[in-house]
Amino acid sequence: ERRDELVRVLGINLNWRMHECSDGQRKKVRIMIKLLRPFQLCVIDEFAADLDIFSRTRFFDYLSLECEKRGASVVYATHIFDQADSWASHVAFMQLDKVLSPVHLLDKYAPYQEILARTGSNRAMCPMYTLVLEELERQYRNQSDVFGDMNDEEDVDNQCLTDIIMDEQSKELASDRHDTERENDQSSWVSGRLTRQLAKAEEEVKRAKRMGMRNGVIEVSEEKKSIE
């Protein structure tokens, strides 16, 4: 029953063959498999990014219903904020010091409510996007090593915030470097490659054993013939 509901919600064809599917179709199947078992806490890290707009809407409607019916919770880490205002209930920010901010209830979070109240040319078409953008700008501006004296308006005005942020991000180390280092600096490493290599090595060992046993039988047979 749960599988059938996920098939309906995500628009999955059970006759699909994975090697023939698009990235979005594969993502739908992966989501269905992950959610076959009921959950109390579901953590999603950009997992819905490849879904089309209709599938994404129905998917988050389904998650909202799961939370309402079973008291479950969904933590969604993202930098894509379209539709987030329609289903998100709380928000937390990963801060520049890598520490998670307190969790804020959106209905009572003053910065978010202020953005919703904006009108005219100041109206935010995507309030959640505006909230996160302004929070990041605030954090970068508060970094003394990025900006000079904040009381010096001329100094601040002459700096392009976006350029400074991009420059800071360019100094970060690659996010997957630990995986690469763990694989002895293997170039072009991708997720799952080590598993495939280990499986291949194991098969080669098994094959060598089989060949060794076969050769041993042949040698014994030849020896027996020579004795006769």
Secondary structure, DSSP 8 states (H G I E B T S, - for coil): -HHHHHHHHHT--TT--GGG--HHHHHHHHHHHHTSS--SEEEEESTTTTS-HHHHHHHHHHHHHHHHHH--EEEEE-S--TTHHHH--EE--B-TTS-B---EEGGG-HHHHHHHT--GGG--SSHHHHHHHHHHHHHHHT-TTTSS-TT-HHHHHTS-HHHHHHHHHHTS--TTHHHHHHTTS-TT--TTHHHHHHHHHHHHHHHHHHHHHHHHHHHHHHHHHHH-
